[in-house]
Amino acid sequence: MTSFSIRPLRRTLLKIALALSILPVAGLAPALADEAKPDVIRIGSTAPGHLKFILYRNKKLLEDEFAKDGIKIELTTFDGGSAATVALGSGAIDFTYIGNNPSLRLAATGADVKLVGLSSWNRSNETQIVVKPDSPIQKIEDLKGRKVAYLAGTVRHSTFAKALKTVGLSINDVESLNLGIESSGPALSRGDVDAVVESTGPVQKLVEEGEARVIFDAGVSGSPEWAVPHLLSVNGDFARKYPDIVTRLLAVDIAAARWADANPEETIAIFVKETGNSDNAVRATYPDGKFFQDPQITEEAVRALQGEEAFMADAGLLKGKVNYDTWIDRSFYDAAVKKVDASN
C-alpha cells in the first residue's frame, strides 16, 4: 500500500503559521497519495462571504493546502442562501458556508447533503431594521402596511418574523420586497421602500453615511434564542467519494478559526478589506475581538437548530422535516480536530 503523505497539509498549516502567526499545526489529516481526488473543490457562501470563507479567499489557505494534489479551489458568492443551497443540492458546488434558514430548508427536503460543521455561532443576533433618518417610523409596530425589503428565506427573514410576532404582527402585515442590500440600500434612500432588514455590517455602513436610522436591533432587543448557528455543509456524494478531502478542509477550518481569535486586529482588518464594511461595523458584529468560528456541532447547537426549524415550520417558511440523525455527520470534525490537537 502506498505510504501516507502529510506534506500538503503541513505546508498549508506552515503557511498559516507564518503568514497569520498561527500556532504550528503540522501533520494534520494525512491523505493516501493514491486515493481518488477531485479536480476542483467548489465552495459557496452568501456575499461577501462568511468569515472563514473570507480568510480562505484573502490568504489562499485552501489553495496552499491542496496545491500538491493538483486540486483547484473555486470560491463563489451567492446573493442569498437559497441559491447556494440549490447549487449544493444539485452538486454544482461541494460545500457551503451559509445561514441556518436555507440550510434547514434544504435538509427538510431530504436532499443528499451533510451538516459537517458550524460556519459560525455569534450569540448576539446580527439583524437590524433601519429606516430613513427623517422617517416617521419609530418602532416595529409602525411597519404595519409599510414596504419592507429583505432577502426572503434568510436568517434576517426569520428574525424579522420573530420581531413582528412580539408586537402582535406577522409578515403578512407588511408589504415584503425580496431585495439584497445592494438594491435595498439605494431603494431606501430613494424612498422606494420604507424599511430594510439586514445584518449589522451593511446596516451600520448606511447609518454612518447618514442614510439610515436603526429602529430595531435584534442583538439588543431580541431574544437570545433567536441567535442560531450558521452552517458548513457538504454535498453527500462528494463526502462519500472524498472523505479525506472533507477532513482536510475541516482541519484548515479549525486552524483558521483558532487563528482568528488569537489575532483579532488582523482578522478585523481582513474583514473590513474584503467586505467594504466599516471598522466600527465589524467591531460591532464581533465584540471583544471574539469571532465565534469554532465548527464543532454541539448538542446546544442542535437544539438551537431544532428550535429554529420549529419556528420556520410554524411561520410557513419550511416544508418537510429535518432528520437530524442522517443530516449531521460529526465524523469529519472529530477526525480533523484530533489531528490538529495532536500536532500542537
Secondary structure, DSSP 8 states (H G I E B T S, - for coil): ---EE-HHHHHHHHHHHHHH------S-S-EETTS---SEEEEEEETT--HHHHHHHHHTHHHHHHTTTT-EEEEEEESSHHHHHHHHHHTSSSEEEE-HHHHHHHHHTT-SEEEEEEEE--SS--EEEEE-TT-S--SGGGGTT-EEEE-TTSHHHHHHHHHHHHTT--GGGSEEEE--HHHHHHHHHHTS-SEEEEEHHHHHHHHHTTS-EEEEEHHHHS-GGG---EEEEEEHHHHHH-HHHHHHHHHHHHHHHHHHHH-HHHHHHHHHHHH---HHHHHHHSGGG---------HHHHHHHHHHHHHHHHTT---S---HHHHB--HHHHHHHHHHHHH-
